[in-house]
Amino acid sequence: MISTGGTSLIDGTSLRLPFRGWYLPNGADMENNGAMPDIVVDQKPDDEVADNDAQLRAAVMDLMRRLDDEGSTR
């Protein structure tokens, strides 16, 4: 995965150049390698139409579970 920066040229066109890369702690280059999410959530077109955010719901459920787990260890 890389970052690009851009600039406008005098003739009105623009130019973009890569200037930064991202690497995993083990040194693996993330370019052309997607990051695996901690929680995989299927997104369906019907959910978006119904204003149903499955990713947000999964995130809230995970955070609530973590809070419960933390409370049980105190």
C-alpha positions as semicolon CSV with decimal commas, in nm:
position;residue;x (nm);y (nm);z (nm)
1;M;0,000;0,000;0,000
2;I;0,138;0,340;-0,090
3;S;0,048;0,703;-0,045
4;T;0,051;0,944;-0,331
5;G;0,086;1,315;-0,344
6;G;-0,030;1,537;-0,622
7;T;0,036;1,876;-0,767
8;S;-0,115;2,087;-1,042
9;L;0,099;2,178;-1,337
10;I;0,102;2,514;-1,512
11;D;-0,099;2,379;-1,808
12;G;-0,387;2,274;-1,578
13;T;-0,303;1,904;-1,569
14;S;-0,207;1,727;-1,250
15;L;0,066;1,487;-1,152
16;R;0,053;1,221;-0,879
17;L;0,360;1,043;-0,745
18;P;0,398;0,772;-0,481
19;F;0,593;0,887;-0,178
20;R;0,526;0,652;0,113
21;G;0,467;0,283;0,174
22;W;0,309;0,090;0,460
23;Y;0,460;-0,222;0,610
24;L;0,353;-0,477;0,870
25;P;0,559;-0,518;1,190
26;N;0,730;-0,821;1,032
27;G;0,844;-0,604;0,739
28;A;0,592;-0,734;0,484
29;D;0,493;-0,472;0,227
30;M;0,118;-0,408;0,226
31;E;0,108;-0,305;-0,139
32;N;-0,121;-0,545;-0,328
33;N;-0,193;-0,724;0,002
34;G;-0,508;-0,622;0,183
35;A;-0,527;-0,605;0,560
36;M;-0,739;-0,874;0,725
37;P;-1,001;-0,715;0,952
38;D;-1,039;-0,834;1,312
39;I;-1,411;-0,883;1,250
40;V;-1,542;-0,978;0,907
41;V;-1,889;-0,836;0,842
42;D;-2,090;-0,918;0,532
43;Q;-2,242;-0,609;0,376
44;K;-2,552;-0,648;0,164
45;P;-2,696;-0,379;-0,066
46;D;-3,034;-0,413;0,107
47;D;-2,876;-0,316;0,440
48;E;-2,754;0,015;0,301
49;V;-3,095;0,093;0,151
50;A;-3,258;0,013;0,488
51;D;-3,001;0,232;0,671
52;N;-2,882;-0,080;0,854
53;D;-2,510;-0,047;0,934
54;A;-2,393;-0,403;0,998
55;Q;-2,032;-0,292;1,052
56;L;-2,131;-0,039;1,318
57;R;-2,356;-0,292;1,491
58;A;-2,074;-0,552;1,494
59;A;-1,827;-0,295;1,630
60;V;-2,064;-0,192;1,911
61;M;-2,133;-0,556;2,001
62;D;-1,758;-0,629;2,010
63;L;-1,687;-0,326;2,230
64;M;-1,972;-0,416;2,466
65;R;-1,835;-0,773;2,491
66;R;-1,488;-0,635;2,568
67;L;-1,629;-0,408;2,838
68;D;-1,815;-0,704;2,993
69;D;-1,495;-0,911;2,982
70;E;-1,299;-0,630;3,148
71;G;-1,561;-0,591;3,420
72;S;-1,554;-0,961;3,501
73;T;-1,176;-0,953;3,561
74;R;-1,189;-0,671;3,815
